[in-house]
């Protein structure tokens, strides 16, 4: 004979466990809400910093259209430093935000794990009680009750327990799904945090190099406009002389370039190495023309130049292996690509990134398309921060260290010598703007 108080006991067990879950969930919700409030505040700070950075970038762009002068260059360096420091603050806010997100997800994961434990315990208790009642029939229920109404209430309570069991099972499945989603989100957030911390370290190094560049320029020119003009003239003459030495050496190269091994032009196989693209110089002899010949003629510009303020992240245009990480500025008077990187790709192409302020990869490292490999700058034969981007047929380029017999001022420097047929127009392989 079934006892009414027995079914009521089952419901009491379920309600008691549910109350404990609600208390724990309320405490956790308060923690999550507090973390979300901190995240919202940081996101507001991030928006304000992004506006500030955009303002500095506009000032730099406006300065870039002015005639090159010492005062404009110094002002550009000062604005660049402010922009880089704002970028550091932005990254710090992003790190804080990501840390709060990780804490919030951690709290939600703990709550879900507790919910799952409660679900499993309540389901087990309920099934145990239902098993004890499984041999009770309707006749016994009515005969053991004081009234028809009491018997019906008892059966209704039993039915409600069964419904609660099915509801708990459904809730358990939802809790498990949410737990997995939170775990994936947490792992991604942790990976993002590692990237942001590396970015912060890089940005601080770029600031230091910018300050050093400004101090060096002031020391060399003694803050004199005429001295600055003379310095530029010397650099230009030395660059031209070095280029003549390069041309003489390269004219003797007869490396085999098999065009059939190269990817088809117009395929967009390469990705732009910068997030924001603005071309300042095109490939070959025709200035500001996209209809340059595919192959280099031995004169003109052996790549393309892209506007890039100091500290702009530079990304690998395609997956491949880093084959050179070089700083030609270590040799005084050797004006060329400055700090440059070359990546060899598996499709017969190699890409070069010049005038960088900071390189963060090493020779032999495998990189993937879009991976940050360094930051833009004003090193080498450059009168303003930008990225020189070159594309080569890999079979036709040889990275060699120059000797005194080959050069009058760049002995000891490593340079990517190439057969004229190996210089390719980057626009032939990049997506259309």
Secondary structure in CASP SS format (residue, H / E / C, confidence):
PFRMAT SS
TARGET T0000
AUTHOR 0000-0000-0000
METHOD secondary structure of the structure
MODEL  1
X C 1.00
X C 1.00
X C 1.00
X H 1.00
X H 1.00
X H 1.00
X H 1.00
X H 1.00
X H 1.00
X H 1.00
X H 1.00
X H 1.00
X H 1.00
X H 1.00
X H 1.00
X H 1.00
X H 1.00
X H 1.00
X H 1.00
X H 1.00
X H 1.00
X H 1.00
X H 1.00
X H 1.00
X H 1.00
X H 1.00
X H 1.00
X H 1.00
X H 1.00
X H 1.00
X H 1.00
X H 1.00
X H 1.00
X H 1.00
X H 1.00
X H 1.00
X H 1.00
X H 1.00
X H 1.00
X H 1.00
X H 1.00
X H 1.00
X H 1.00
X H 1.00
X H 1.00
X H 1.00
X H 1.00
X H 1.00
X H 1.00
X H 1.00
X H 1.00
X H 1.00
X H 1.00
X H 1.00
X H 1.00
X H 1.00
X H 1.00
X H 1.00
X H 1.00
X H 1.00
X H 1.00
X H 1.00
X H 1.00
X H 1.00
X C 1.00
X C 1.00
X C 1.00
X C 1.00
X C 1.00
X H 1.00
X H 1.00
X H 1.00
X H 1.00
X H 1.00
X H 1.00
X H 1.00
X H 1.00
X H 1.00
X H 1.00
X H 1.00
X H 1.00
X H 1.00
X H 1.00
X H 1.00
X H 1.00
X H 1.00
X H 1.00
X H 1.00
X H 1.00
X H 1.00
X H 1.00
X H 1.00
X H 1.00
X H 1.00
X H 1.00
X H 1.00
X H 1.00
X H 1.00
X H 1.00
X H 1.00
X H 1.00
X H 1.00
X H 1.00
X H 1.00
X H 1.00
X H 1.00
X H 1.00
X H 1.00
X H 1.00
X H 1.00
X H 1.00
X H 1.00
X H 1.00
X H 1.00
X H 1.00
X H 1.00
X H 1.00
X H 1.00
X H 1.00
X H 1.00
X H 1.00
X H 1.00
X H 1.00
X H 1.00
X H 1.00
X H 1.00
X H 1.00
X H 1.00
X H 1.00
X H 1.00
X H 1.00
X H 1.00
X H 1.00
X C 1.00
X C 1.00
X C 1.00
X C 1.00
X H 1.00
X H 1.00
X H 1.00
X H 1.00
X H 1.00
X H 1.00
X C 1.00
X C 1.00
X C 1.00
X C 1.00
X H 1.00
X H 1.00
X H 1.00
X H 1.00
X H 1.00
X H 1.00
X H 1.00
X H 1.00
X H 1.00
X H 1.00
X H 1.00
X H 1.00
X H 1.00
X H 1.00
X H 1.00
X H 1.00
X H 1.00
X H 1.00
X H 1.00
X H 1.00
X H 1.00
X H 1.00
X H 1.00
X H 1.00
X H 1.00
X H 1.00
X H 1.00
X H 1.00
X H 1.00
X H 1.00
X H 1.00
X H 1.00
X H 1.00
X H 1.00
X H 1.00
X H 1.00
X H 1.00
X H 1.00
X H 1.00
X H 1.00
X H 1.00
X H 1.00
X H 1.00
X H 1.00
X H 1.00
X H 1.00
X H 1.00
X H 1.00
X H 1.00
X H 1.00
X H 1.00
X H 1.00
X H 1.00
X H 1.00
X H 1.00
X H 1.00
X H 1.00
X H 1.00
X H 1.00
X H 1.00
X H 1.00
X H 1.00
X H 1.00
X H 1.00
X H 1.00
X H 1.00
X H 1.00
X H 1.00
X H 1.00
X H 1.00
X H 1.00
X H 1.00
X H 1.00
X H 1.00
X C 1.00
X C 1.00
X C 1.00
X H 1.00
X H 1.00
X H 1.00
X H 1.00
X H 1.00
X H 1.00
X H 1.00
X H 1.00
X H 1.00
X H 1.00
X H 1.00
X H 1.00
X H 1.00
X H 1.00
X H 1.00
X H 1.00
X H 1.00
X H 1.00
X H 1.00
X H 1.00
X H 1.00
X H 1.00
X H 1.00
X H 1.00
X H 1.00
X H 1.00
X C 1.00
X C 1.00
X C 1.00
X C 1.00
X C 1.00
X C 1.00
X C 1.00
X C 1.00
X H 1.00
X H 1.00
X H 1.00
X C 1.00
X C 1.00
X C 1.00
X C 1.00
X C 1.00
X C 1.00
X C 1.00
X C 1.00
X E 1.00
X C 1.00
X C 1.00
X C 1.00
X C 1.00
X C 1.00
X C 1.00
X C 1.00
X C 1.00
X E 1.00
X E 1.00
X E 1.00
X C 1.00
X C 1.00
X E 1.00
X C 1.00
X C 1.00
X C 1.00
X C 1.00
X C 1.00
X C 1.00
X C 1.00
X C 1.00
X C 1.00
X C 1.00
X E 1.00
X C 1.00
X C 1.00
X C 1.00
X C 1.00
X C 1.00
X E 1.00
X C 1.00
X C 1.00
X E 1.00
X E 1.00
X E 1.00
X E 1.00
X C 1.00
X C 1.00
X C 1.00
X C 1.00
X C 1.00
X E 1.00
X E 1.00
X E 1.00
X C 1.00
X C 1.00
X C 1.00
X C 1.00
X E 1.00
X E 1.00
X E 1.00
X E 1.00
X E 1.00
X E 1.00
X E 1.00
X E 1.00
X H 1.00
X H 1.00
X H 1.00
X C 1.00
X C 1.00
X C 1.00
X C 1.00
X C 1.00
X C 1.00
X C 1.00
X C 1.00
X E 1.00
X E 1.00
X E 1.00
X E 1.00
X E 1.00
X E 1.00
X C 1.00
X C 1.00
X C 1.00
X C 1.00
X E 1.00
X E 1.00
X E 1.00
X E 1.00
X E 1.00
X E 1.00
X E 1.00
X E 1.00
X E 1.00
X E 1.00
X E 1.00
X C 1.00
X C 1.00
X C 1.00
X C 1.00
X C 1.00
X C 1.00
X E 1.00
X E 1.00
X C 1.00
X C 1.00
X C 1.00
X C 1.00
X E 1.00
X E 1.00
X E 1.00
X E 1.00
X E 1.00
X E 1.00
X C 1.00
X C 1.00
X C 1.00
X C 1.00
X C 1.00
X C 1.00
X C 1.00
X C 1.00
X E 1.00
X E 1.00
X E 1.00
X E 1.00
X E 1.00
X E 1.00
X E 1.00
X E 1.00
X H 1.00
X H 1.00
X H 1.00
X E 1.00
X E 1.00
X E 1.00
X E 1.00
X E 1.00
X C 1.00
X C 1.00
X C 1.00
X C 1.00
X C 1.00
X C 1.00
X C 1.00
X C 1.00
X C 1.00
X C 1.00
X C 1.00
X C 1.00
X E 1.00
X E 1.00
X E 1.00
X E 1.00
X E 1.00
X C 1.00
X H 1.00
X H 1.00
X H 1.00
X E 1.00
X E 1.00
X C 1.00
X H 1.00
X H 1.00
X H 1.00
X C 1.00
X E 1.00
X C 1.00
X C 1.00
X C 1.00
END
